[in-house]
């Protein structure tokens, strides 16, 4: 749970811990948790707070493989044991079947 200095909860939506293959631009990464309003990634590259990014998350459904294509904004990042933890707010998204 993320709480500000006044004790107020900052997250709008519940998050689900899930590791899914993803890309931010051309950078391969993996999700660590996902919510309707944002995603927390683990990446090998740094991004700047406020930076606009396009990302895609792949997953399987009962109807086959899907890809969630999103535009977002980096909210914050942190160094995590040789990797970068990256929180991104979803600004826009579209869900499509994954084309082979």
N, C-alpha and C positions, 0 to 999 in steps of 0.2 A: 504494500500500500504506500502510495506517495502522498506525503502530507506537507503543506507549506509551513512557514515559520509561525503562523497563527493557529496551527492545528487543523486546518481545513483540508479535506481530501481533495486532491487535484485531478484524479482520474474520473472521467465522466462515465465510462463503461467498464463492466467486468472483463477481465482478460482471461484467455485460455492459454495454458502452457502447451506449445506445440512446436516441433522442429520440422520445418518444411523447406525444401530448396527454393531459393529466391535469387533475384538479381536486382541490384540497384544500378541503373545504367548498364554498364558492361561488367560490373563487379559481382562475382558470385558470392553469395552469403547464405545464411540460414536464419530462419525465424526462431525466436525463443518464446515469445508470446504474442498473441494477436487479439485485438478487440475490434468492434465496429468502427472505432474512431482512430485507431493507431496500431502500430506494429513495433516490437522491439527486436532488432536484428543483432547478430554477431557477425562482424566483418573483419577483414584484414587491413582496411583502409580507413583513414580519418575523413570525416566530413565536418563542415562548419555549422554551428547553430544558426538556424534561419535559412540555411541553404535549401533551395527547391530541388527535389529529386523525383525521378520517375523510377518506379520499381514494379516487379512482377513476382507473384507467388504461385507456385504450381502445387496442385493437390489432386487427389483422386476422389471421385464421387461414385455413387451407384450407377450413374450414366456415363462414366468414363473420366478421363483426365481433363481438368479445367485449369485455366490460368486467370488469376485476378490481376489486372493491370491497373496501377494506381499512380496518381500524382500526389506528392506529399511535401512536407516541410520538416526538416530536422529540428526536433525540439531540444534534445541534448545528447551528449555522448560521454562515454567514460572508458578509460583503459581497464581491461579485464584480463589479467593473466596472459599477456601477449596478444590479445585480440582487442577489438573496439566494440563496446556495447552501444547501440545506436537506436534512439527512440525517434520514431517518425510519425507525425500526425497525418492522417489521410485527408486529402483535400477533395479528391475526385477518384472514382473507381468504375471499372467495367469488368464484368465476368464473362469469359468466353470459353468455348471448347478449345482444348490444346490441339493445334494442328501438327501433325507429324512431319 
